[in-house]
Structure formats: C-alpha cells, structure tokens
Amino acid sequence: MRRISRKKRSTPANRAIAAAVALILGGGGLVAVNVYASAGEGPSGSSPPTRAQNAGSRLSTIDCPEAVNGLPEVPDGARGEVDRELAAMDTQITDAYRQFADRKEQMARDPGLAENAVLGPLRSKRTASLDRIAIAIGRVGERPEGLESLAGCSLRADGSRPGNGDGYGNGDGKGGDGGQDDGQGQDQGQNQGQSEGQGQDPGQDPGQGQDPGQDQGQGGNGPVAADFVDIQSVQPNVDRPRQRRGASRGTFTTDCGRNENGKFNPDNVIVAPGVSNGAHHMHDYIGNQANDAFASDDDLADGATTCRNQGDRSTYYWPVLRLQNGQDEDDVNADGGGRDQNVGEIQTPAQVTLKFVGSPVGRVTAMPRFLRIITGDAKAFTNGVANANASWSCTGFEDRRLTDKYPICPEGSQVVRTFAFQNCWDGQNTDSANHRTHVAFAQRNGRCPDGFRAVPQLVQRIVYDVPPGPGFAVDSFPEQLHKPITDHGDFINVFDDRLMKKMVRCINDGRRCR
C-alpha cells in the first residue's frame, strides 16, 4: 500500500491558483484532423475522409472495445488467468495512450504514423492476450472462437460518440460495442437511487456539447472547460420513487470515516486480483484496511477496519478527487499517479455517508458475505453509457444531479458525489466473470428482475470542500480523460452475520439504525 503525504487542502493561494486554472481551461487546444473513428463503426471499404472533411476535428484518445463484454461465460477455473490478461490489456492501452499523447500532432497529420507506431502494435498485443484468454478458457471448458475481433482499437475525437465516430476505423474494423448491455436488462434511464433518488438519465452522450480541442488539466489530458456546468443552470431532475404497501422503509447507516489516515493504492482486487496497479488510478479506501490487489477473503475477514462498528469489516473504495491547482502529491512519479496521468492535490472528503436502504415494493434479504459490487463504469467515456452510474451535485442543490458534467457549485456550497449500488442479487454468486451480472438494479416498477432478490442497497454520499469553479477531477484510466461520467464505486460486503441480520431487520421493520 502506498501512503501519500497530506497537504493543506485549501488556502487562499490554492484558491487563486484554482481560479487561474479555471481561466486556462477555457483556452483553445490542438487543431488537427480526426483520423480514426470508434472501433467497429467505421464504414467498411469506404474511402478515408479527407482533411477538409475533418477540418476542425481533434484527436483526443484511444478507443478500444471492452474485451470482457465480448467473452462467453468464464469458468471458475479460468477466471484468475483471464482477469490477469484483461488487466494486462488495460496496461497495453495505457502504454499506447502515452505514445499517442506524446506524438498527437504528428499522428493527426500522418495516419500512417498512428497505425505503425500505436494502433498496429497495440492490436498485436491485444490479439496475443485474447489468444491466451481463449487458451485459458479452453483448458477447463469450450474454447471461444472469434475473440480476435476484439483486438482492433482506434483514435477518436473528444466530442465523438462512443461507437459512432466521425472518421474511419482501423484494422479489421470489428470489435463490437464496448458499451453493450451486459445482461442485467436494466434501463439506465430509470431512477436508480431508490429512496435516495438518483433520477438522472445516464443515456446521454458523454461527449455532447464539448469542444474536443481543449486538452487541458494539470496532467494534459483533461478535464476540459466543457466538462463543467453551473449547477444553478440545471433544472431539478430527481424523482423520488413512490413507495408501495409492503415497502421496506428502514435505513441502516455505518460510519467508517473519511480516509483520514490516507489509505490509497491503484489496485482493484475485484477486477484485477493479484495485479498491482490494476486500476491505473488511485483509490480512496475506508473500512477494511487489508484491501490491496492481493487480499483474499480470509485477509479481509481478519483485516482491521475504520468502521465504528467492528462488525462491519467491509471495504468501500472509489477514485480519489484531485484539485488541478499545480500542486503534486508524492505519487507524481508513481503508478496510479503521475505515471498514469493522475496528478494534482488529493482531497480528503469533508463527509462520507454510507447508508443501506430498502426496496420500495417489498422486504429485503441478507446479502452474502464477500459479495462484490461495482457500480458505474471506469471506462464509460469510450465504452458508452450502458453501465454508467455517475451522479454529481452540490449541497443545497441535490434535487438536480449530473452524469456527464462536473458541477460548479456556488460559494458556500460543496461538491457531492453519490453512488447508488445495485440492489438485486441473483441468490447464488458473490461475483461473476464480468463482475456485473450477479447483481442488478431494480426495474422501473421497483421489483427485481426474474431470478433476483432484493438486498439492502448501499447509497454512498461523498462531500468535498473545493474552491468554487472548475479545476478538479476524479482519477481515471489515462485514455478516459478524467471525464465525470467515468466515476464509479466498489464495495465488498464483510459484515458479520449478526450485524447483517440486524441491518435486514431494521430495514424491513422501517426503523433507522446504526
């Protein structure tokens, strides 16, 4: 675990620097042509667009299909090896993005350079990884065919829609829709917040309205001015679902602190177990203190916890939020930090609330110990919004929430991130091959999909005291450009049986408990 030294969070000098950053963010950026569209969507056999057709477009990132979405069900015996290869593919994209960012202007002028220096080598590495994944699955089950179609990546402009670029595709032109529904069957436009009320529609284009030429931010890869909006200009958009007869109306709140002790690492034991820097961005951790890439269930069961009630040894983690104020942390030259284009002053939350709520239509049942849930999508900028679940707002304005913009809060108001986790469980598995299909959101009528049962829903509210205006961002994979829609949260349930039973009784009885 890497511990990063703390700096003063907000000073008059910091606020002045942040104000200057806000002005800089409004500046122009690289003028170039868009060479490649999103993978799989280029017109097959068509002529490349001319420079005149693409004048004013600007390359901003690498777009690769999300390989895990194209895999068949992965047998348990192959999951470890498959997860490691998928993590290696993330590293391949990170390395390719660095090469692209260093020579962006040249590649915009010379598509052949982009193919020879970045896209071609990346495709070869991804093909090899996908072949190893097929071999691993084939050892314990039926070997999948056609995975090589997921190898091709492309370059895209900031403002182009994932899977619908305005240029032409590279390589084999295949790859599928990385943002496809993963089988949950959920409508992401539904009110996912239940009694806490998300209410936003994540189905909008995460790049809409942006000037893709602005390539700012302290790390040089975002955020841009168009990633921010004045919360006062947003209309109220949160619907509170109507609770029906038999609803479980209680709440259970656990207090696990704000990461005051500064536990950070760029691992993700859910998605990339056994892989250091599997996230390529830094996480805040509260609750279980044993969490790193190598933590087993036994390690978590025996780990110390920051939670006030020692019966809760669960682990709660999310990408850190940084001020883009010219200051650096101790991770400026480290994995997950500066080496992955995550720079700036890490902000300790002013407040963290962890509340478990019930179902608007019935009773909830206990969630199993070591249940793993990821909400949101760290790659939503390139994958599309099928699994996005970002929610941004400001104190005093929480009847309006944003998915694809950071809020600019007025003086005296604080930035709020809210994560409402999936509240339906398949009744069998604590995890799944894509880390999603064992859980689901309730449908619009509040009921769980067929085969799923309602469990207590974790609603996580994180508040930050940051200077008013632009100049902050969450950590992200470097090619995701620190977009707000990539925000996400992770949870592993390590409540002991006694406390979990108390939570369920409390929620079903309509009480408020701690």
Beta strands, then each sheet from edge to edge (+ up, - down):
strand 1: 59-63
strand 2: 154-157
strand 3: 228-230
strand 4: 251-254
strand 5: 264-265
strand 6: 283-287
strand 7: 315-319
strand 8: 321-323
strand 9: 345-346
strand 10: 351-357
strand 11: 372-376
strand 12: 392-394
strand 13: 406-408
strand 14: 415-420
strand 15: 424-425
strand 16: 439-440
strand 17: 453-454
strand 18: 457-464
strand 19: 472-474
strand 20: 488-492
strand 21: 512-513
sheet 1: 1+ 2-
sheet 2: 3+ 13+
sheet 3: 12+ 14- 18+ 10- 4+ 21+
sheet 4: 5+ 6- 7+ 20- 11+
sheet 5: 9+ 8- 19+
sheet 6: 16+ 15- 17+
end
